[in-house]
Amino acid sequence: MSSANYKTSRDLFLTHHWLRYVSYDQARDEGFRCGRLIHKTDESIRLLIQDSPEEVTVVSWSKTSLREPRAAESAPSVHEVLAIGDWVGVNHLGEAILYAACGAYMTTPNALTCLQSGEQIRSRAHAWADFLTRVRNFFESHSFLEMTTPSLAPSPGTEPFLDPLSVVIESDGLNLEKYLITSPEFHLKKALAAGLPRIFEIAKCYRNREGGPHHRVEFHMLEWYRSFASLHEISQDVVNLIGFLSPETRMRFTTMPELFKRQIDIELSPAMSRDELNHAAAFRGVRTTSDDSFNDIFHRIFLERIEPHLSEISSDEPLLISDYPPSMAALARIGSNGYADRFEVYWRGLEICNAFHELNDPVENRRRFESDNAEREYSGRKRVPLDEELLLCFDLGLPPAGGIALGLERLFMVIHDLSEISKVRPFLS
């Protein structure tokens, strides 16, 4: 049949003969099994039938066995008018009904693409749901309590180079500005202060101006914290989690001074000054400017000369890097060796997580928040409010703790060898 004749027959059927959107209960009572038409030849059709969430089967019917119940004499044959993508019901008598018509004809170029997209959505939805279930199973098996904290907060966090998203809430005649969280960190630390010893959360987080193959404005952050723990326990959690999700994987360990010495022959030390690092960088051909800070120069060396080689250094295994310069402590303690007591894990070219031996000094926390805000202002970003409730928790006493933030989409990417974050879960365009 030509495309034009097929379209005419289908239009005729849909307009004049189709019993539109029949009740599923009625059809099920009459013995119809529902499925999506996934294949059609001149002689048969094939349906993907899902009798239950766990049971999926593919069933074929021949052209000659199909008929529409109560069809009018002038109606086109069922086989003639059905299209790939239709939701169809067939009973043991070969009677076929159309539950829902696929709106795009298979003669149009975008129809097949649309259906393939639907298959991707189903596949990604199952893979992502299974991944989240396994992550939760890991933490529950290690006696962590899952938390659910607010997505809207009075402060998004003061990180100097993150761009939060704000919303205005109208309440009792007032317009209140709140922020979509860039991380659930602040509320989870409040839970630590309340006495919850092992906690984790899979939180939706939001960071503006994020894009490209490895970033999205909206993403899932996994964070967990242990009271009365150091980075040793947190690093062991990371090893165990990755081993649980990817059993053949083995963690490798190094320090930032070791990487600087190996890759660019710079002797990094906690006391190294900005001018010393600048001189060493310039001598080795790394571009710097007069207004670069120590951290600016450090990041440029790392991004240009070290990060591109991390997969090679670690033989494509995850690599845990510790001992960061003290100026990069963020909200981590300064360790007894003078370095920031924190680590990051890189795997297949991606930064996967960032862990701190948490700073619980209330005076120093406030000082660092204020310093972050000053740096935000210097870089042209807006100052953000401080979370005074969190600062009160520090004043009242936050126990010693280790904590970590891990990007779940990125972890999924490396485990499944995906190059684009858009392929991780449905609708992540």
ROPA-208220 format. One line per 10 residues: number of its first residue (from 1); for each residue x, y, z of N, C-alpha, C. Coordinates in steps of 0.2 Angstrom, whole numbers, padded with zeros to 4 digits. Layout:
NUM) X/Y/Z/X/Y/Z/X/Y/Z | ... $
end
This chain:
1) 0004/-0006/0000/0000/0000/0000/0004/0006/0000 | 0003/0011/-0004/0007/0017/-0004/0006/0021/0002 | 0010/0026/0003/0010/0030/0009/0003/0034/0009 | 0001/0036/0004/-0005/0040/0003/-0011/0036/0005 | -0011/0030/0002/-0017/0026/0003/-0017/0024/0010 | -0011/0022/0013/-0011/0021/0020/-0014/0026/0025 | -0012/0032/0023/-0014/0038/0027/-0021/0039/0027 | -0024/0038/0020/-0031/0039/0019/-0035/0034/0023 | -0033/0027/0023/-0036/0022/0027/-0036/0023/0034 | -0030/0025/0037/-0030/0027/0044/-0034/0033/0046 $
11) -0034/0038/0042/-0038/0044/0044/-0045/0042/0044 | -0047/0038/0039/-0054/0035/0038/-0056/0031/0045 | -0052/0027/0046/-0053/0023/0052/-0054/0027/0059 | -0049/0031/0060/-0048/0035/0066/-0054/0040/0066 | -0057/0043/0060/-0062/0048/0060/-0069/0045/0061 | -0070/0039/0057/-0077/0036/0057/-0078/0030/0060 | -0073/0026/0062/-0074/0019/0064/-0071/0017/0071 | -0066/0021/0073/-0063/0020/0079/-0067/0021/0085 | -0068/0016/0090/-0071/0018/0096/-0066/0021/0101 | -0067/0027/0101/-0061/0031/0104/-0060/0030/0111 $
21) -0053/0028/0113/-0051/0028/0120/-0055/0024/0124 | -0056/0017/0122/-0060/0013/0126/-0058/0012/0133 | -0062/0011/0138/-0060/0010/0145/-0056/0003/0145 | -0051/0004/0149/-0046/-0002/0150/-0050/-0007/0154 | -0053/-0005/0159/-0057/-0010/0163/-0061/-0014/0159 | -0065/-0011/0155/-0070/-0015/0150/-0066/-0020/0146 | -0061/-0017/0143/-0057/-0021/0138/-0054/-0027/0142 | -0051/-0026/0148/-0048/-0031/0152/-0053/-0037/0153 | -0059/-0034/0155/-0064/-0039/0157/-0066/-0044/0151 | -0065/-0041/0145/-0067/-0045/0139/-0060/-0049/0136 $
31) -0055/-0049/0140/-0049/-0053/0139/-0044/-0050/0134 | -0044/-0043/0134/-0039/-0040/0129/-0033/-0039/0133 | -0027/-0041/0130/-0021/-0039/0133/-0018/-0033/0129 | -0015/-0028/0133/-0013/-0022/0130/-0005/-0022/0129 | -0003/-0019/0124/0004/-0018/0122/0005/-0013/0117 | 0011/-0011/0116/0013/-0006/0111/0015/-0010/0105 | 0013/-0007/0099/0015/-0011/0093/0022/-0008/0091 | 0026/-0013/0091/0033/-0012/0090/0036/-0014/0084 | 0032/-0018/0080/0035/-0021/0074/0029/-0022/0069 | 0029/-0021/0063/0024/-0022/0058/0027/-0024/0051 $
41) 0024/-0030/0049/0026/-0032/0042/0020/-0032/0038 | 0020/-0034/0031/0014/-0035/0027/0010/-0041/0030 | 0013/-0045/0034/0009/-0051/0036/0007/-0051/0043 | 0011/-0047/0048/0010/-0048/0055/0011/-0042/0059 | 0009/-0042/0065/0011/-0037/0070/0014/-0040/0076 | 0018/-0036/0079/0021/-0038/0086/0020/-0033/0091 | 0017/-0035/0097/0016/-0031/0102/0021/-0032/0108 | 0023/-0027/0111/0026/-0028/0118/0021/-0027/0123 | 0020/-0032/0127/0014/-0033/0132/0017/-0033/0139 | 0015/-0029/0143/0017/-0028/0150/0011/-0030/0154 $
51) 0010/-0037/0156/0005/-0039/0160/0005/-0037/0168 | 0012/-0035/0170/0013/-0032/0176/0019/-0029/0176 | 0021/-0025/0181/0028/-0021/0181/0033/-0026/0181 | 0033/-0032/0182/0038/-0037/0182/0038/-0041/0176 | 0033/-0042/0173/0032/-0047/0167/0031/-0043/0161 | 0035/-0044/0156/0035/-0041/0150/0036/-0046/0144 | 0032/-0047/0139/0032/-0052/0134/0031/-0048/0127 | 0034/-0052/0122/0033/-0050/0115/0028/-0055/0112 | 0023/-0053/0109/0018/-0057/0106/0016/-0055/0099 | 0016/-0060/0094/0015/-0058/0087/0008/-0061/0085 $
61) 0005/-0058/0081/-0001/-0060/0078/-0001/-0059/0070 | -0004/-0064/0067/-0004/-0064/0059/-0009/-0059/0057 | -0008/-0057/0051/-0013/-0052/0048/-0020/-0055/0047 | -0020/-0061/0045/-0027/-0065/0044/-0030/-0066/0051 | -0027/-0066/0056/-0030/-0068/0063/-0033/-0062/0066 | -0032/-0056/0063/-0034/-0050/0067/-0041/-0047/0064 | -0045/-0045/0068/-0051/-0041/0066/-0053/-0037/0072 | -0057/-0032/0070/-0060/-0027/0075/-0067/-0030/0077 | -0068/-0030/0084/-0075/-0032/0086/-0080/-0027/0084 | -0085/-0029/0082/-0091/-0024/0080/-0089/-0019/0074 $
71) -0084/-0022/0070/-0082/-0017/0065/-0088/-0016/0060 | -0088/-0010/0057/-0093/-0009/0052/-0091/-0012/0045 | -0095/-0014/0041/-0094/-0017/0034/-0088/-0013/0030 | -0089/-0006/0031/-0085/-0002/0027/-0078/0000/0030 | -0077/-0003/0036/-0071/-0001/0040/-0065/-0004/0037 | -0059/-0001/0036/-0053/-0004/0034/-0051/-0010/0038 | -0047/-0014/0036/-0045/-0020/0040/-0040/-0017/0046 | -0040/-0020/0051/-0037/-0018/0057/-0029/-0018/0056 | -0027/-0023/0053/-0019/-0024/0051/-0017/-0018/0046 | -0022/-0016/0042/-0021/-0010/0037/-0019/-0004/0041 $
81) -0023/-0002/0046/-0023/0004/0049/-0019/0005/0055 | -0017/-0001/0058/-0012/0000/0064/-0005/0003/0062 | -0002/0007/0067/0004/0010/0066/0009/0008/0071 | 0015/0008/0070/0020/0007/0075/0019/0012/0080 | 0019/0011/0087/0018/0016/0092/0011/0016/0095 | 0006/0013/0091/0000/0012/0094/-0001/0008/0100 | -0005/0010/0105/-0006/0005/0110/-0013/0001/0108 | -0012/-0005/0108/-0016/-0010/0105/-0018/-0016/0110 | -0024/-0018/0110/-0027/-0024/0114/-0029/-0029/0109 | -0027/-0035/0111/-0029/-0041/0107/-0031/-0047/0112 $
91) -0037/-0050/0110/-0039/-0056/0114/-0037/-0062/0111 | -0039/-0068/0114/-0038/-0074/0111/-0041/-0076/0105 | -0046/-0072/0103/-0050/-0073/0097/-0047/-0069/0091 | -0042/-0065/0093/-0038/-0061/0087/-0042/-0055/0086 | -0047/-0053/0091/-0050/-0047/0090/-0045/-0041/0093 | -0045/-0036/0089/-0040/-0031/0091/-0044/-0024/0092 | -0042/-0021/0097/-0045/-0014/0098/-0039/-0009/0099 | -0040/-0003/0097/-0035/0002/0098/-0036/0006/0104 | -0032/0006/0109/-0033/0010/0115/-0031/0017/0114 | -0025/0018/0111/-0023/0025/0110/-0019/0025/0103 $
101) -0020/0030/0099/-0017/0030/0093/-0010/0034/0093 | -0005/0032/0090/0001/0035/0090/0000/0041/0085 | 0001/0047/0088/-0001/0053/0084/0003/0054/0077 | 0009/0052/0077/0013/0053/0071/0013/0047/0067 | 0011/0048/0060/0011/0043/0056/0018/0040/0055 | 0019/0034/0053/0026/0031/0052/0029/0034/0045 | 0024/0037/0041/0027/0040/0035/0031/0046/0036 | 0030/0049/0042/0033/0056/0044/0040/0054/0047 | 0045/0058/0045/0052/0057/0047/0053/0057/0055 | 0049/0061/0058/0051/0061/0066/0047/0056/0070 $
111) 0043/0052/0067/0039/0047/0071/0044/0042/0074 | 0048/0039/0070/0052/0034/0072/0057/0036/0078 | 0060/0042/0077/0064/0046/0081/0061/0046/0088 | 0054/0048/0088/0050/0049/0094/0050/0043/0098 | 0048/0037/0094/0047/0031/0097/0054/0028/0100 | 0059/0029/0097/0066/0027/0099/0067/0031/0106 | 0065/0038/0106/0066/0042/0112/0062/0039/0117 | 0056/0036/0116/0052/0033/0121/0056/0027/0124 | 0059/0023/0120/0062/0017/0122/0068/0019/0126 | 0072/0025/0124/0077/0027/0129/0075/0029/0135 $
121) 0069/0033/0136/0066/0035/0142/0065/0029/0146 | 0062/0024/0144/0060/0018/0148/0067/0015/0150 | 0072/0014/0146/0078/0011/0148/0082/0015/0153 | 0082/0021/0152/0086/0025/0157/0082/0026/0163 | 0075/0026/0163/0072/0026/0169/0073/0020/0174 | 0073/0014/0171/0074/0008/0174/0081/0008/0177 | 0086/0010/0173/0093/0009/0175/0095/0014/0181 | 0092/0020/0180/0093/0026/0185/0089/0024/0192 | 0083/0021/0191/0080/0019/0197/0083/0013/0201 | 0086/0008/0197/0090/0003/0200/0096/0006/0203 $
131) 0099/0010/0200/0105/0013/0203/0104/0017/0210 | 0099/0021/0210/0097/0024/0216/0095/0019/0222 | 0092/0014/0220/0090/0009/0225/0096/0005/0228 | 0101/0004/0224/0107/0001/0226/0111/0005/0231 | 0111/0012/0229/0114/0017/0233/0111/0017/0240 | 0104/0017/0240/0101/0017/0246/0102/0011/0250 | 0102/0005/0247/0103/-0001/0250/0110/-0001/0254 | 0115/0002/0250/0122/0002/0253/0122/0006/0260 | 0119/0012/0260/0119/0016/0266/0114/0013/0272 | 0109/0010/0270/0105/0007/0275/0108/0001/0278 $
141) 0112/-0003/0274/0115/-0009/0276/0121/-0007/0281 | 0123/0000/0281/0129/0002/0285/0126/0007/0291 | 0119/0006/0292/0116/0009/0298/0116/0017/0297 | 0115/0019/0291/0114/0027/0290/0107/0028/0289 | 0105/0034/0292/0098/0036/0292/0097/0041/0286 | 0092/0039/0281/0091/0044/0276/0087/0050/0278 | 0090/0056/0276/0086/0062/0278/0083/0065/0271 | 0078/0069/0273/0075/0073/0267/0074/0080/0270 | 0079/0084/0267/0079/0091/0269/0076/0096/0264 | 0075/0102/0266/0072/0107/0261/0076/0108/0255 $
151) 0073/0109/0249/0076/0111/0243/0076/0119/0243 | 0072/0123/0247/0073/0130/0247/0076/0132/0254 | 0080/0136/0254/0084/0137/0260/0086/0145/0261 | 0087/0147/0267/0088/0155/0268/0095/0156/0265 | 0100/0151/0264/0106/0153/0261/0108/0147/0257 | 0111/0148/0251/0112/0142/0246/0119/0139/0248 | 0123/0142/0252/0130/0141/0253/0134/0147/0250 | 0140/0148/0253/0144/0154/0251/0149/0153/0246 | 0150/0147/0243/0155/0145/0239/0156/0151/0234 | 0163/0153/0233/0164/0159/0230/0162/0159/0222 $
161) 0163/0153/0219/0162/0152/0212/0156/0148/0210 | 0151/0147/0214/0145/0144/0212/0139/0150/0212 | 0135/0149/0207/0130/0153/0205/0123/0150/0207 | 0120/0152/0213/0114/0149/0215/0108/0152/0211 | 0102/0149/0212/0096/0151/0209/0091/0153/0215 | 0088/0159/0214/0084/0161/0220/0077/0162/0217 | 0072/0161/0222/0065/0162/0221/0062/0167/0226 | 0057/0170/0224/0053/0175/0228/0047/0172/0230 | 0046/0171/0237/0040/0167/0239/0035/0173/0242 | 0029/0173/0240/0024/0177/0243/0021/0174/0249 $
171) 0021/0177/0255/0018/0174/0261/0016/0179/0266 | 0010/0179/0268/0007/0184/0273/0009/0192/0271 | 0008/0193/0264/0009/0200/0262/0017/0201/0261 | 0021/0197/0262/0028/0198/0262/0031/0194/0256 | 0036/0197/0253/0040/0194/0248/0047/0192/0251 | 0048/0185/0251/0054/0182/0254/0058/0179/0249 | 0064/0181/0249/0069/0178/0244/0072/0171/0248 | 0071/0166/0244/0075/0160/0246/0079/0157/0240 | 0083/0152/0242/0087/0149/0237/0086/0142/0236 | 0087/0140/0230/0087/0132/0228/0094/0130/0230 $
181) 0094/0125/0234/0101/0123/0237/0106/0121/0232 | 0112/0123/0233/0117/0120/0229/0120/0114/0232 | 0118/0112/0238/0120/0106/0241/0116/0106/0248 | 0114/0100/0250/0111/0099/0256/0115/0100/0263 | 0121/0102/0262/0126/0102/0267/0123/0105/0274 | 0121/0111/0273/0119/0115/0279/0114/0112/0283 | 0108/0109/0280/0103/0106/0284/0106/0099/0287 | 0110/0096/0284/0113/0090/0286/0117/0091/0292 | 0121/0096/0292/0125/0098/0298/0121/0100/0304 | 0115/0103/0303/0110/0104/0308/0108/0098/0311 $
191) 0107/0093/0307/0105/0086/0310/0110/0083/0314 | 0117/0084/0312/0122/0082/0316/0122/0085/0322 | 0121/0092/0323/0121/0095/0329/0115/0093/0333 | 0110/0090/0330/0104/0088/0334/0106/0081/0337 | 0111/0078/0335/0113/0071/0338/0112/0065/0334 | 0111/0066/0327/0110/0061/0323/0117/0059/0320 | 0119/0053/0322/0126/0051/0321/0128/0049/0314 | 0124/0045/0310/0126/0043/0303/0120/0045/0299 | 0121/0049/0294/0115/0052/0290/0117/0052/0283 | 0113/0051/0278/0114/0053/0271/0108/0055/0268 $
201) 0109/0059/0262/0103/0061/0258/0105/0061/0251 | 0100/0059/0247/0100/0060/0239/0096/0066/0238 | 0099/0072/0236/0096/0078/0236/0096/0081/0229 | 0090/0084/0227/0090/0088/0220/0094/0094/0222 | 0099/0096/0218/0103/0102/0219/0103/0106/0213 | 0104/0113/0213/0103/0117/0208/0109/0122/0208 | 0112/0123/0202/0118/0128/0201/0117/0131/0194 | 0117/0137/0194/0116/0141/0188/0122/0141/0184 | 0121/0143/0178/0127/0143/0173/0131/0137/0172 | 0127/0131/0173/0131/0125/0172/0128/0122/0166 $
211) 0133/0119/0162/0131/0116/0156/0137/0112/0153 | 0136/0109/0147/0141/0105/0144/0140/0098/0145 | 0145/0093/0143/0144/0086/0143/0144/0083/0150 | 0146/0087/0155/0147/0084/0162/0143/0088/0167 | 0140/0093/0166/0136/0097/0171/0129/0099/0169 | 0125/0099/0173/0118/0102/0172/0116/0106/0178 | 0111/0111/0177/0109/0115/0182/0106/0112/0187 | 0102/0106/0186/0099/0102/0191/0102/0095/0191 | 0104/0093/0197/0107/0086/0197/0106/0083/0204 | 0108/0077/0205/0107/0074/0212/0114/0074/0215 $
221) 0114/0076/0221/0120/0076/0226/0118/0071/0231 | 0123/0066/0232/0123/0062/0238/0128/0064/0243 | 0125/0066/0249/0130/0068/0254/0129/0063/0260 | 0134/0062/0264/0133/0058/0270/0138/0060/0275 | 0137/0060/0281/0141/0062/0287/0141/0057/0292 | 0147/0057/0296/0148/0052/0302/0150/0057/0307 | 0147/0057/0313/0149/0060/0319/0155/0056/0322 | 0159/0060/0325/0165/0057/0328/0169/0052/0324 | 0170/0055/0318/0174/0051/0312/0178/0056/0309 | 0184/0053/0306/0188/0057/0302/0188/0056/0295 $
231) 0192/0058/0291/0192/0057/0284/0194/0049/0282 | 0197/0046/0287/0198/0039/0286/0192/0035/0285 | 0187/0036/0289/0181/0032/0289/0177/0034/0283 | 0177/0041/0281/0174/0043/0275/0177/0040/0268 | 0184/0040/0268/0187/0037/0262/0185/0029/0262 | 0185/0026/0268/0183/0019/0267/0176/0018/0265 | 0171/0023/0267/0165/0022/0264/0165/0023/0256 | 0169/0027/0254/0169/0028/0246/0172/0022/0243 | 0177/0019/0246/0180/0013/0243/0174/0008/0243 | 0171/0007/0249/0165/0002/0249/0160/0003/0245 $
241) 0157/0009/0244/0152/0011/0240/0153/0009/0232 | 0159/0012/0230/0161/0011/0223/0162/0003/0222 | 0165/0000/0227/0166/-0008/0226/0159/-0011/0226 | 0154/-0009/0230/0147/-0012/0230/0144/-0011/0223 | 0145/-0005/0220/0142/-0003/0214/0145/-0006/0208 | 0152/-0006/0208/0156/-0008/0203/0162/-0013/0206 | 0160/-0019/0207/0164/-0024/0210/0171/-0025/0208 | 0172/-0024/0201/0179/-0025/0199/0184/-0019/0200 | 0181/-0013/0202/0185/-0007/0203/0189/-0007/0209 | 0195/-0004/0208/0200/-0003/0214/0202/0004/0215 $
251) 0201/0007/0221/0203/0014/0222/0211/0014/0222 | 0213/0020/0220/0220/0021/0220/0221/0028/0224 | 0227/0029/0227/0227/0035/0232/0234/0038/0230 | 0233/0045/0231/0239/0049/0230/0238/0056/0234 | 0243/0060/0234/0242/0067/0237/0243/0072/0232 | 0241/0078/0234/0242/0084/0229/0249/0085/0228 | 0253/0085/0234/0261/0087/0233/0264/0081/0228 | 0262/0075/0229/0265/0070/0225/0263/0071/0217 | 0257/0073/0216/0255/0075/0209/0259/0081/0206 | 0260/0086/0210/0263/0092/0208/0271/0090/0207 $
261) 0274/0086/0211/0281/0084/0210/0281/0080/0204 | 0277/0075/0203/0277/0070/0197/0276/0073/0191 | 0271/0077/0190/0269/0080/0184/0272/0086/0182 | 0274/0091/0186/0277/0097/0184/0283/0099/0188 | 0285/0094/0193/0292/0095/0197/0291/0102/0201 | 0286/0103/0204/0285/0108/0209/0284/0105/0216 | 0289/0108/0221/0288/0105/0227/0283/0109/0231 | 0277/0107/0231/0272/0110/0235/0272/0109/0242 | 0271/0114/0246/0271/0114/0253/0266/0118/0256 | 0264/0117/0263/0258/0121/0265/0260/0128/0266 $
271) 0267/0130/0267/0269/0137/0268/0270/0140/0262 | 0270/0137/0256/0271/0140/0250/0267/0147/0248 | 0271/0152/0246/0267/0158/0245/0265/0159/0238 | 0261/0164/0237/0258/0165/0231/0264/0167/0226 | 0269/0171/0228/0274/0173/0223/0279/0167/0222 | 0280/0162/0227/0284/0156/0225/0280/0152/0220 | 0274/0151/0221/0270/0146/0216/0270/0150/0209 | 0269/0156/0209/0269/0160/0203/0275/0159/0199 | 0281/0160/0203/0287/0159/0200/0288/0152/0197 | 0287/0147/0201/0287/0140/0198/0283/0139/0192 $
281) 0277/0142/0192/0272/0141/0187/0275/0144/0180 | 0277/0150/0181/0280/0154/0175/0286/0151/0172 | 0290/0148/0177/0296/0145/0175/0295/0139/0170 | 0289/0136/0172/0287/0129/0168/0282/0131/0163 | 0281/0137/0161/0277/0139/0155/0270/0139/0156 | 0268/0139/0162/0261/0140/0164/0259/0148/0164 | 0254/0150/0161/0253/0157/0160/0249/0159/0167 | 0252/0165/0169/0249/0168/0175/0248/0175/0174 | 0244/0179/0178/0243/0186/0177/0245/0189/0184 | 0246/0196/0184/0248/0199/0190/0242/0199/0196 $
291) 0236/0198/0194/0231/0198/0199/0228/0191/0201 | 0232/0186/0198/0230/0179/0200/0232/0178/0208 | 0227/0175/0211/0228/0173/0218/0232/0166/0218 | 0234/0164/0224/0237/0158/0225/0233/0152/0222 | 0226/0153/0224/0222/0148/0221/0221/0148/0214 | 0221/0154/0211/0220/0154/0204/0226/0151/0200 | 0232/0152/0203/0238/0149/0200/0238/0141/0201 | 0236/0139/0207/0235/0132/0208/0231/0129/0203 | 0225/0131/0203/0219/0128/0198/0222/0128/0191 | 0225/0133/0189/0228/0133/0182/0233/0128/0181 $
301) 0237/0127/0185/0242/0122/0185/0239/0115/0185 | 0234/0114/0189/0230/0108/0190/0226/0106/0184 | 0223/0111/0181/0218/0110/0175/0222/0109/0169 | 0228/0112/0168/0232/0112/0162/0237/0106/0162 | 0240/0105/0168/0246/0100/0168/0244/0093/0172 | 0239/0093/0176/0238/0087/0180/0232/0084/0178 | 0226/0087/0179/0220/0084/0178/0219/0080/0171 | 0222/0082/0166/0221/0078/0159/0225/0072/0160 | 0229/0071/0165/0233/0064/0165/0231/0060/0171 | 0226/0062/0174/0224/0058/0180/0222/0051/0178 $
311) 0218/0050/0173/0216/0043/0171/0222/0039/0169 | 0227/0042/0166/0233/0038/0165/0237/0036/0171 | 0237/0041/0176/0241/0040/0182/0237/0034/0186 | 0231/0034/0186/0227/0029/0190/0225/0023/0186 | 0228/0022/0180/0226/0016/0176/0218/0016/0175 | 0215/0021/0174/0208/0022/0173/0204/0019/0179 | 0207/0019/0185/0203/0017/0191/0202/0024/0195 | 0197/0024/0199/0196/0030/0203/0202/0032/0207 | 0204/0038/0208/0210/0041/0211/0208/0046/0217 | 0210/0044/0223/0208/0048/0229/0214/0053/0230 $
321) 0213/0059/0230/0218/0064/0230/0217/0068/0237 | 0222/0068/0241/0222/0071/0248/0227/0077/0248 | 0227/0080/0254/0232/0085/0256/0232/0091/0251 | 0227/0095/0251/0226/0101/0247/0229/0107/0251 | 0231/0112/0247/0234/0118/0251/0229/0121/0256 | 0232/0124/0261/0227/0126/0267/0222/0132/0264 | 0224/0136/0259/0220/0141/0257/0214/0138/0253 | 0214/0131/0252/0208/0128/0248/0205/0124/0253 | 0205/0125/0260/0201/0121/0265/0194/0122/0264 | 0191/0127/0262/0184/0128/0261/0181/0127/0269 $
331) 0177/0122/0270/0174/0121/0277/0177/0115/0280 | 0184/0113/0278/0187/0108/0281/0192/0110/0286 | 0194/0106/0291/0199/0108/0295/0206/0108/0292 | 0211/0111/0295/0218/0111/0293/0221/0105/0297 | 0224/0101/0294/0227/0095/0297/0233/0096/0300 | 0236/0091/0304/0242/0092/0308/0248/0093/0304 | 0247/0091/0297/0253/0091/0292/0253/0098/0289 | 0248/0103/0291/0247/0109/0288/0243/0110/0282 | 0241/0104/0279/0237/0104/0273/0229/0104/0275 | 0225/0106/0270/0218/0105/0272/0216/0098/0272 $
341) 0212/0096/0277/0210/0089/0279/0204/0088/0274 | 0206/0087/0268/0200/0085/0263/0203/0081/0258 | 0198/0078/0254/0201/0074/0248/0195/0074/0243 | 0197/0073/0236/0193/0073/0231/0195/0066/0227 | 0189/0063/0224/0190/0057/0220/0189/0059/0212 | 0194/0057/0208/0193/0058/0201/0193/0051/0198 | 0189/0051/0193/0188/0044/0189/0186/0045/0182 | 0190/0043/0178/0189/0043/0170/0188/0051/0168 | 0192/0055/0171/0192/0062/0169/0187/0066/0173 | 0183/0063/0177/0178/0067/0181/0179/0068/0188 $
351) 0178/0074/0191/0178/0074/0198/0172/0071/0201 | 0172/0066/0205/0166/0063/0207/0164/0065/0214 | 0168/0067/0219/0166/0068/0226/0172/0073/0229 | 0169/0076/0234/0173/0081/0238/0172/0079/0246 | 0177/0078/0250/0176/0076/0257/0180/0080/0261 | 0177/0082/0267/0180/0086/0272/0180/0082/0279 | 0186/0084/0283/0185/0083/0290/0182/0089/0292 | 0176/0089/0294/0172/0095/0295/0175/0100/0300 | 0175/0106/0298/0176/0112/0303/0171/0113/0307 | 0172/0113/0314/0166/0114/0319/0167/0120/0323 $
361) 0173/0124/0322/0174/0130/0326/0169/0135/0324 | 0165/0138/0328/0160/0143/0326/0163/0149/0324 | 0168/0152/0327/0172/0158/0325/0175/0157/0318 | 0178/0152/0317/0182/0151/0311/0177/0150/0305 | 0171/0146/0306/0166/0145/0301/0163/0152/0299 | 0162/0156/0304/0159/0163/0302/0164/0167/0298 | 0170/0166/0300/0176/0170/0296/0176/0168/0289 | 0176/0161/0288/0177/0158/0281/0170/0160/0277 | 0164/0160/0280/0158/0162/0276/0159/0169/0274 | 0161/0174/0279/0162/0181/0277/0168/0182/0271 $
371) 0173/0178/0272/0178/0178/0267/0176/0176/0260 | 0172/0171/0260/0169/0168/0254/0164/0174/0251 | 0160/0177/0255/0156/0182/0252/0160/0188/0249 | 0166/0190/0253/0170/0195/0250/0173/0193/0243 | 0175/0187/0243/0177/0184/0236/0172/0184/0231 | 0166/0182/0233/0160/0183/0228/0160/0190/0225 | 0160/0195/0230/0159/0201/0228/0165/0204/0223 | 0171/0202/0225/0177/0204/0221/0176/0201/0214 | 0173/0195/0213/0173/0192/0207/0166/0194/0203 | 0162/0199/0206/0157/0201/0202/0150/0197/0204 $
381) 0150/0193/0209/0145/0189/0211/0141/0193/0216 | 0135/0191/0217/0131/0194/0223/0133/0190/0229 | 0133/0194/0235/0134/0191/0241/0127/0188/0243 | 0128/0182/0247/0122/0178/0249/0121/0179/0257 | 0115/0178/0259/0114/0178/0266/0118/0172/0270 | 0120/0173/0276/0123/0168/0280/0117/0164/0283 | 0118/0158/0284/0113/0154/0288/0114/0154/0295 | 0111/0159/0298/0112/0160/0305/0110/0155/0310 | 0105/0151/0307/0103/0145/0311/0108/0140/0311 | 0112/0139/0306/0118/0134/0306/0123/0137/0310 $
391) 0125/0143/0310/0130/0146/0314/0128/0146/0322 | 0122/0146/0323/0119/0145/0330/0121/0137/0332 | 0120/0133/0327/0122/0126/0329/0129/0125/0330 | 0133/0129/0327/0140/0128/0328/0142/0131/0335 | 0138/0137/0337/0139/0139/0344/0137/0135/0349 | 0131/0131/0348/0129/0126/0353/0133/0120/0353 | 0137/0118/0348/0141/0113/0348/0140/0108/0342 | 0144/0108/0337/0144/0102/0332/0149/0097/0333 | 0147/0091/0334/0152/0086/0335/0157/0085/0330 | 0163/0083/0332/0168/0081/0326/0165/0076/0321 $
401) 0166/0078/0315/0163/0074/0310/0167/0074/0303 | 0165/0069/0299/0168/0068/0292/0162/0068/0288 | 0162/0072/0282/0157/0072/0277/0159/0072/0270 | 0155/0071/0266/0156/0071/0259/0151/0072/0254 | 0152/0075/0248/0147/0077/0243/0149/0073/0237 | 0144/0069/0234/0146/0065/0228/0141/0066/0223 | 0143/0068/0217/0138/0069/0211/0136/0062/0208 | 0129/0061/0209/0127/0054/0207/0127/0053/0200 | 0125/0058/0196/0125/0057/0189/0132/0056/0186 | 0137/0059/0189/0144/0058/0187/0146/0051/0188 $
411) 0144/0049/0194/0146/0042/0196/0143/0037/0192 | 0136/0038/0190/0133/0034/0185/0136/0034/0178 | 0139/0040/0176/0142/0040/0170/0148/0036/0169 | 0152/0036/0175/0159/0033/0174/0158/0025/0175 | 0153/0023/0179/0151/0016/0180/0149/0013/0173 | 0145/0017/0170/0141/0014/0164/0145/0017/0157 | 0151/0020/0158/0155/0022/0153/0151/0027/0148 | 0148/0032/0151/0144/0037/0147/0148/0043/0146 | 0148/0046/0140/0152/0052/0139/0148/0058/0140 | 0141/0058/0140/0137/0063/0141/0132/0063/0147 $
421) 0132/0068/0151/0127/0067/0157/0120/0067/0155 | 0118/0069/0149/0112/0069/0146/0109/0062/0145 | 0114/0057/0145/0112/0050/0144/0110/0046/0150 | 0111/0050/0156/0111/0046/0162/0103/0044/0164 | 0099/0049/0164/0092/0048/0166/0087/0051/0162 | 0081/0050/0162/0076/0053/0158/0075/0060/0158 | 0074/0063/0153/0072/0071/0152/0078/0075/0155 | 0084/0072/0155/0090/0076/0157/0093/0079/0151 | 0090/0084/0147/0092/0087/0141/0097/0092/0142 $
end
